[in-house]
């Protein structure tokens, strides 16, 4: 469980960083939810790390991801536009890799 939460920390940070670089107002809710998740992770990891707390944290992070991955308003349909084709492909591949990793962890 702890390893998954550590992976989630990195993935949430990477996703937040990508969205912040785009500075898209449509992703403000997603960025805020990612920040909440990171804050919750910090709180729990700085405590005793009891198994029950880790399980509750994992459930909350899963809920956060479900909320930000809603069709039409969330990550599921989010696409980053860049005028340069190669740059657009690269940044969206990075985004897709993070989303796939998050989905695998939460399955």
Chimera marker file (.cmm) of the C-alpha trace (Angstrom):
<marker_set name="trace">
<marker id="1" x="0.000" y="0.000" z="0.000" r="1" g="1" b="0" radius="0.5"/>
<marker id="2" x="2.781" y="2.429" z="0.892" r="1" g="1" b="0" radius="0.5"/>
<marker id="3" x="4.514" y="1.855" z="-2.468" r="1" g="1" b="0" radius="0.5"/>
<marker id="4" x="1.286" y="2.655" z="-4.328" r="1" g="1" b="0" radius="0.5"/>
<marker id="5" x="0.880" y="5.856" z="-2.343" r="1" g="1" b="0" radius="0.5"/>
<marker id="6" x="4.473" y="6.826" z="-3.092" r="1" g="1" b="0" radius="0.5"/>
<marker id="7" x="3.824" y="6.207" z="-6.804" r="1" g="1" b="0" radius="0.5"/>
<marker id="8" x="0.620" y="8.246" z="-6.575" r="1" g="1" b="0" radius="0.5"/>
<marker id="9" x="2.557" y="11.114" z="-5.037" r="1" g="1" b="0" radius="0.5"/>
<marker id="10" x="4.888" y="11.234" z="-8.031" r="1" g="1" b="0" radius="0.5"/>
<marker id="11" x="2.067" y="10.854" z="-10.560" r="1" g="1" b="0" radius="0.5"/>
<marker id="12" x="-0.090" y="13.542" z="-8.905" r="1" g="1" b="0" radius="0.5"/>
<marker id="13" x="2.917" y="15.902" z="-8.859" r="1" g="1" b="0" radius="0.5"/>
<marker id="14" x="3.720" y="15.219" z="-12.522" r="1" g="1" b="0" radius="0.5"/>
<marker id="15" x="0.116" y="15.689" z="-13.584" r="1" g="1" b="0" radius="0.5"/>
<marker id="16" x="-0.217" y="18.885" z="-11.597" r="1" g="1" b="0" radius="0.5"/>
<marker id="17" x="3.000" y="20.201" z="-13.138" r="1" g="1" b="0" radius="0.5"/>
<marker id="18" x="1.782" y="19.500" z="-16.681" r="1" g="1" b="0" radius="0.5"/>
<marker id="19" x="-1.544" y="21.211" z="-16.031" r="1" g="1" b="0" radius="0.5"/>
<marker id="20" x="0.101" y="24.215" z="-14.388" r="1" g="1" b="0" radius="0.5"/>
<marker id="21" x="2.377" y="24.696" z="-17.403" r="1" g="1" b="0" radius="0.5"/>
<marker id="22" x="-0.696" y="24.886" z="-19.625" r="1" g="1" b="0" radius="0.5"/>
<marker id="23" x="-2.301" y="27.439" z="-17.274" r="1" g="1" b="0" radius="0.5"/>
<marker id="24" x="-5.710" y="26.440" z="-18.603" r="1" g="1" b="0" radius="0.5"/>
<marker id="25" x="-8.561" y="27.792" z="-16.477" r="1" g="1" b="0" radius="0.5"/>
<marker id="26" x="-10.612" y="24.712" z="-17.348" r="1" g="1" b="0" radius="0.5"/>
<marker id="27" x="-8.221" y="22.579" z="-15.302" r="1" g="1" b="0" radius="0.5"/>
<marker id="28" x="-8.356" y="24.691" z="-12.134" r="1" g="1" b="0" radius="0.5"/>
<marker id="29" x="-10.660" y="22.200" z="-10.384" r="1" g="1" b="0" radius="0.5"/>
<marker id="30" x="-8.399" y="19.302" z="-11.363" r="1" g="1" b="0" radius="0.5"/>
<marker id="31" x="-5.291" y="21.122" z="-10.128" r="1" g="1" b="0" radius="0.5"/>
<marker id="32" x="-7.009" y="21.961" z="-6.840" r="1" g="1" b="0" radius="0.5"/>
<marker id="33" x="-8.033" y="18.331" z="-6.360" r="1" g="1" b="0" radius="0.5"/>
<marker id="34" x="-4.495" y="17.145" z="-7.082" r="1" g="1" b="0" radius="0.5"/>
<marker id="35" x="-3.195" y="19.660" z="-4.536" r="1" g="1" b="0" radius="0.5"/>
<marker id="36" x="-5.703" y="18.327" z="-1.998" r="1" g="1" b="0" radius="0.5"/>
<marker id="37" x="-4.517" y="14.776" z="-2.686" r="1" g="1" b="0" radius="0.5"/>
<marker id="38" x="-0.881" y="15.767" z="-2.239" r="1" g="1" b="0" radius="0.5"/>
<marker id="39" x="-1.725" y="17.536" z="1.005" r="1" g="1" b="0" radius="0.5"/>
<marker id="40" x="-3.532" y="14.446" z="2.313" r="1" g="1" b="0" radius="0.5"/>
<marker id="41" x="-0.568" y="12.266" z="1.359" r="1" g="1" b="0" radius="0.5"/>
<marker id="42" x="1.814" y="14.559" z="3.246" r="1" g="1" b="0" radius="0.5"/>
<marker id="43" x="-0.392" y="14.493" z="6.337" r="1" g="1" b="0" radius="0.5"/>
<marker id="44" x="-0.634" y="10.712" z="6.441" r="1" g="1" b="0" radius="0.5"/>
<marker id="45" x="3.006" y="10.025" z="5.557" r="1" g="1" b="0" radius="0.5"/>
<marker id="46" x="4.131" y="12.415" z="8.297" r="1" g="1" b="0" radius="0.5"/>
<marker id="47" x="2.096" y="10.484" z="10.878" r="1" g="1" b="0" radius="0.5"/>
<marker id="48" x="2.533" y="6.915" z="12.134" r="1" g="1" b="0" radius="0.5"/>
<marker id="49" x="1.555" y="5.329" z="8.786" r="1" g="1" b="0" radius="0.5"/>
<marker id="50" x="-0.862" y="2.889" z="10.310" r="1" g="1" b="0" radius="0.5"/>
<marker id="51" x="-2.309" y="0.477" z="7.781" r="1" g="1" b="0" radius="0.5"/>
<marker id="52" x="-5.835" y="1.754" z="8.400" r="1" g="1" b="0" radius="0.5"/>
<marker id="53" x="-4.757" y="5.336" z="7.672" r="1" g="1" b="0" radius="0.5"/>
<marker id="54" x="-3.025" y="4.243" z="4.471" r="1" g="1" b="0" radius="0.5"/>
<marker id="55" x="-6.130" y="2.373" z="3.328" r="1" g="1" b="0" radius="0.5"/>
<marker id="56" x="-8.320" y="5.407" z="4.045" r="1" g="1" b="0" radius="0.5"/>
<marker id="57" x="-5.869" y="7.652" z="2.208" r="1" g="1" b="0" radius="0.5"/>
<marker id="58" x="-5.822" y="5.310" z="-0.795" r="1" g="1" b="0" radius="0.5"/>
<marker id="59" x="-9.645" y="5.320" z="-0.879" r="1" g="1" b="0" radius="0.5"/>
<marker id="60" x="-9.719" y="9.119" z="-0.724" r="1" g="1" b="0" radius="0.5"/>
<marker id="61" x="-7.126" y="9.411" z="-3.509" r="1" g="1" b="0" radius="0.5"/>
<marker id="62" x="-9.134" y="6.972" z="-5.615" r="1" g="1" b="0" radius="0.5"/>
<marker id="63" x="-12.219" y="9.131" z="-5.048" r="1" g="1" b="0" radius="0.5"/>
<marker id="64" x="-10.300" y="12.259" z="-6.045" r="1" g="1" b="0" radius="0.5"/>
<marker id="65" x="-9.118" y="10.587" z="-9.247" r="1" g="1" b="0" radius="0.5"/>
<marker id="66" x="-12.636" y="9.415" z="-10.071" r="1" g="1" b="0" radius="0.5"/>
<marker id="67" x="-13.890" y="12.995" z="-9.612" r="1" g="1" b="0" radius="0.5"/>
<marker id="68" x="-11.243" y="14.539" z="-11.862" r="1" g="1" b="0" radius="0.5"/>
<marker id="69" x="-11.568" y="11.864" z="-14.526" r="1" g="1" b="0" radius="0.5"/>
<marker id="70" x="-15.205" y="12.571" z="-15.386" r="1" g="1" b="0" radius="0.5"/>
<marker id="71" x="-16.194" y="12.537" z="-19.067" r="1" g="1" b="0" radius="0.5"/>
<marker id="72" x="-16.484" y="15.939" z="-20.788" r="1" g="1" b="0" radius="0.5"/>
<marker id="73" x="-15.300" y="17.936" z="-17.745" r="1" g="1" b="0" radius="0.5"/>
<marker id="74" x="-12.268" y="16.046" z="-16.538" r="1" g="1" b="0" radius="0.5"/>
<marker id="75" x="-9.086" y="14.351" z="-17.570" r="1" g="1" b="0" radius="0.5"/>
<marker id="76" x="-10.774" y="11.641" z="-19.593" r="1" g="1" b="0" radius="0.5"/>
<marker id="77" x="-11.373" y="14.072" z="-22.462" r="1" g="1" b="0" radius="0.5"/>
<marker id="78" x="-8.584" y="16.553" z="-21.755" r="1" g="1" b="0" radius="0.5"/>
<marker id="79" x="-6.188" y="17.192" z="-24.622" r="1" g="1" b="0" radius="0.5"/>
<marker id="80" x="-3.329" y="19.691" z="-24.733" r="1" g="1" b="0" radius="0.5"/>
<marker id="81" x="-3.135" y="21.744" z="-27.907" r="1" g="1" b="0" radius="0.5"/>
<marker id="82" x="0.231" y="22.917" z="-29.204" r="1" g="1" b="0" radius="0.5"/>
<marker id="83" x="0.777" y="24.492" z="-32.613" r="1" g="1" b="0" radius="0.5"/>
<marker id="84" x="3.885" y="22.382" z="-33.096" r="1" g="1" b="0" radius="0.5"/>
<marker id="85" x="2.780" y="18.834" z="-33.952" r="1" g="1" b="0" radius="0.5"/>
<marker id="86" x="5.788" y="17.089" z="-32.397" r="1" g="1" b="0" radius="0.5"/>
<marker id="87" x="5.454" y="19.065" z="-29.179" r="1" g="1" b="0" radius="0.5"/>
<marker id="88" x="1.714" y="18.340" z="-29.069" r="1" g="1" b="0" radius="0.5"/>
<marker id="89" x="2.313" y="14.595" z="-29.471" r="1" g="1" b="0" radius="0.5"/>
<marker id="90" x="5.031" y="14.572" z="-26.798" r="1" g="1" b="0" radius="0.5"/>
<marker id="91" x="3.082" y="16.458" z="-24.151" r="1" g="1" b="0" radius="0.5"/>
<marker id="92" x="-0.082" y="14.426" z="-24.746" r="1" g="1" b="0" radius="0.5"/>
<marker id="93" x="1.886" y="11.161" z="-24.639" r="1" g="1" b="0" radius="0.5"/>
<marker id="94" x="3.249" y="12.225" z="-21.239" r="1" g="1" b="0" radius="0.5"/>
<marker id="95" x="-0.262" y="13.071" z="-20.091" r="1" g="1" b="0" radius="0.5"/>
<marker id="96" x="-1.659" y="9.755" z="-21.354" r="1" g="1" b="0" radius="0.5"/>
<marker id="97" x="1.121" y="7.794" z="-19.657" r="1" g="1" b="0" radius="0.5"/>
<marker id="98" x="0.293" y="9.405" z="-16.313" r="1" g="1" b="0" radius="0.5"/>
<marker id="99" x="-3.441" y="8.778" z="-16.755" r="1" g="1" b="0" radius="0.5"/>
<marker id="100" x="-2.814" y="5.123" z="-17.672" r="1" g="1" b="0" radius="0.5"/>
<marker id="101" x="-0.547" y="4.663" z="-14.654" r="1" g="1" b="0" radius="0.5"/>
<marker id="102" x="-3.154" y="6.181" z="-12.340" r="1" g="1" b="0" radius="0.5"/>
<marker id="103" x="-5.859" y="3.948" z="-13.794" r="1" g="1" b="0" radius="0.5"/>
<marker id="104" x="-3.718" y="0.848" z="-13.272" r="1" g="1" b="0" radius="0.5"/>
<marker id="105" x="-3.042" y="1.715" z="-9.637" r="1" g="1" b="0" radius="0.5"/>
<marker id="106" x="-6.709" y="2.384" z="-8.879" r="1" g="1" b="0" radius="0.5"/>
<marker id="107" x="-8.095" y="-0.753" z="-10.588" r="1" g="1" b="0" radius="0.5"/>
<link id1="1" id2="2" r="1" g="1" b="0" radius="0.2"/>
<link id1="2" id2="3" r="1" g="1" b="0" radius="0.2"/>
<link id1="3" id2="4" r="1" g="1" b="0" radius="0.2"/>
<link id1="4" id2="5" r="1" g="1" b="0" radius="0.2"/>
<link id1="5" id2="6" r="1" g="1" b="0" radius="0.2"/>
<link id1="6" id2="7" r="1" g="1" b="0" radius="0.2"/>
<link id1="7" id2="8" r="1" g="1" b="0" radius="0.2"/>
<link id1="8" id2="9" r="1" g="1" b="0" radius="0.2"/>
<link id1="9" id2="10" r="1" g="1" b="0" radius="0.2"/>
<link id1="10" id2="11" r="1" g="1" b="0" radius="0.2"/>
<link id1="11" id2="12" r="1" g="1" b="0" radius="0.2"/>
<link id1="12" id2="13" r="1" g="1" b="0" radius="0.2"/>
<link id1="13" id2="14" r="1" g="1" b="0" radius="0.2"/>
<link id1="14" id2="15" r="1" g="1" b="0" radius="0.2"/>
<link id1="15" id2="16" r="1" g="1" b="0" radius="0.2"/>
<link id1="16" id2="17" r="1" g="1" b="0" radius="0.2"/>
<link id1="17" id2="18" r="1" g="1" b="0" radius="0.2"/>
<link id1="18" id2="19" r="1" g="1" b="0" radius="0.2"/>
<link id1="19" id2="20" r="1" g="1" b="0" radius="0.2"/>
<link id1="20" id2="21" r="1" g="1" b="0" radius="0.2"/>
<link id1="21" id2="22" r="1" g="1" b="0" radius="0.2"/>
<link id1="22" id2="23" r="1" g="1" b="0" radius="0.2"/>
<link id1="23" id2="24" r="1" g="1" b="0" radius="0.2"/>
<link id1="24" id2="25" r="1" g="1" b="0" radius="0.2"/>
<link id1="25" id2="26" r="1" g="1" b="0" radius="0.2"/>
<link id1="26" id2="27" r="1" g="1" b="0" radius="0.2"/>
<link id1="27" id2="28" r="1" g="1" b="0" radius="0.2"/>
<link id1="28" id2="29" r="1" g="1" b="0" radius="0.2"/>
<link id1="29" id2="30" r="1" g="1" b="0" radius="0.2"/>
<link id1="30" id2="31" r="1" g="1" b="0" radius="0.2"/>
<link id1="31" id2="32" r="1" g="1" b="0" radius="0.2"/>
<link id1="32" id2="33" r="1" g="1" b="0" radius="0.2"/>
<link id1="33" id2="34" r="1" g="1" b="0" radius="0.2"/>
<link id1="34" id2="35" r="1" g="1" b="0" radius="0.2"/>
<link id1="35" id2="36" r="1" g="1" b="0" radius="0.2"/>
<link id1="36" id2="37" r="1" g="1" b="0" radius="0.2"/>
<link id1="37" id2="38" r="1" g="1" b="0" radius="0.2"/>
<link id1="38" id2="39" r="1" g="1" b="0" radius="0.2"/>
<link id1="39" id2="40" r="1" g="1" b="0" radius="0.2"/>
<link id1="40" id2="41" r="1" g="1" b="0" radius="0.2"/>
<link id1="41" id2="42" r="1" g="1" b="0" radius="0.2"/>
<link id1="42" id2="43" r="1" g="1" b="0" radius="0.2"/>
<link id1="43" id2="44" r="1" g="1" b="0" radius="0.2"/>
<link id1="44" id2="45" r="1" g="1" b="0" radius="0.2"/>
<link id1="45" id2="46" r="1" g="1" b="0" radius="0.2"/>
<link id1="46" id2="47" r="1" g="1" b="0" radius="0.2"/>
<link id1="47" id2="48" r="1" g="1" b="0" radius="0.2"/>
<link id1="48" id2="49" r="1" g="1" b="0" radius="0.2"/>
<link id1="49" id2="50" r="1" g="1" b="0" radius="0.2"/>
<link id1="50" id2="51" r="1" g="1" b="0" radius="0.2"/>
<link id1="51" id2="52" r="1" g="1" b="0" radius="0.2"/>
<link id1="52" id2="53" r="1" g="1" b="0" radius="0.2"/>
<link id1="53" id2="54" r="1" g="1" b="0" radius="0.2"/>
<link id1="54" id2="55" r="1" g="1" b="0" radius="0.2"/>
<link id1="55" id2="56" r="1" g="1" b="0" radius="0.2"/>
<link id1="56" id2="57" r="1" g="1" b="0" radius="0.2"/>
<link id1="57" id2="58" r="1" g="1" b="0" radius="0.2"/>
<link id1="58" id2="59" r="1" g="1" b="0" radius="0.2"/>
<link id1="59" id2="60" r="1" g="1" b="0" radius="0.2"/>
<link id1="60" id2="61" r="1" g="1" b="0" radius="0.2"/>
<link id1="61" id2="62" r="1" g="1" b="0" radius="0.2"/>
<link id1="62" id2="63" r="1" g="1" b="0" radius="0.2"/>
<link id1="63" id2="64" r="1" g="1" b="0" radius="0.2"/>
<link id1="64" id2="65" r="1" g="1" b="0" radius="0.2"/>
<link id1="65" id2="66" r="1" g="1" b="0" radius="0.2"/>
<link id1="66" id2="67" r="1" g="1" b="0" radius="0.2"/>
<link id1="67" id2="68" r="1" g="1" b="0" radius="0.2"/>
<link id1="68" id2="69" r="1" g="1" b="0" radius="0.2"/>
<link id1="69" id2="70" r="1" g="1" b="0" radius="0.2"/>
<link id1="70" id2="71" r="1" g="1" b="0" radius="0.2"/>
<link id1="71" id2="72" r="1" g="1" b="0" radius="0.2"/>
<link id1="72" id2="73" r="1" g="1" b="0" radius="0.2"/>
<link id1="73" id2="74" r="1" g="1" b="0" radius="0.2"/>
<link id1="74" id2="75" r="1" g="1" b="0" radius="0.2"/>
<link id1="75" id2="76" r="1" g="1" b="0" radius="0.2"/>
<link id1="76" id2="77" r="1" g="1" b="0" radius="0.2"/>
<link id1="77" id2="78" r="1" g="1" b="0" radius="0.2"/>
<link id1="78" id2="79" r="1" g="1" b="0" radius="0.2"/>
<link id1="79" id2="80" r="1" g="1" b="0" radius="0.2"/>
<link id1="80" id2="81" r="1" g="1" b="0" radius="0.2"/>
<link id1="81" id2="82" r="1" g="1" b="0" radius="0.2"/>
<link id1="82" id2="83" r="1" g="1" b="0" radius="0.2"/>
<link id1="83" id2="84" r="1" g="1" b="0" radius="0.2"/>
<link id1="84" id2="85" r="1" g="1" b="0" radius="0.2"/>
<link id1="85" id2="86" r="1" g="1" b="0" radius="0.2"/>
<link id1="86" id2="87" r="1" g="1" b="0" radius="0.2"/>
<link id1="87" id2="88" r="1" g="1" b="0" radius="0.2"/>
<link id1="88" id2="89" r="1" g="1" b="0" radius="0.2"/>
<link id1="89" id2="90" r="1" g="1" b="0" radius="0.2"/>
<link id1="90" id2="91" r="1" g="1" b="0" radius="0.2"/>
<link id1="91" id2="92" r="1" g="1" b="0" radius="0.2"/>
<link id1="92" id2="93" r="1" g="1" b="0" radius="0.2"/>
<link id1="93" id2="94" r="1" g="1" b="0" radius="0.2"/>
<link id1="94" id2="95" r="1" g="1" b="0" radius="0.2"/>
<link id1="95" id2="96" r="1" g="1" b="0" radius="0.2"/>
<link id1="96" id2="97" r="1" g="1" b="0" radius="0.2"/>
<link id1="97" id2="98" r="1" g="1" b="0" radius="0.2"/>
<link id1="98" id2="99" r="1" g="1" b="0" radius="0.2"/>
<link id1="99" id2="100" r="1" g="1" b="0" radius="0.2"/>
<link id1="100" id2="101" r="1" g="1" b="0" radius="0.2"/>
<link id1="101" id2="102" r="1" g="1" b="0" radius="0.2"/>
<link id1="102" id2="103" r="1" g="1" b="0" radius="0.2"/>
<link id1="103" id2="104" r="1" g="1" b="0" radius="0.2"/>
<link id1="104" id2="105" r="1" g="1" b="0" radius="0.2"/>
<link id1="105" id2="106" r="1" g="1" b="0" radius="0.2"/>
<link id1="106" id2="107" r="1" g="1" b="0" radius="0.2"/>
</marker_set>
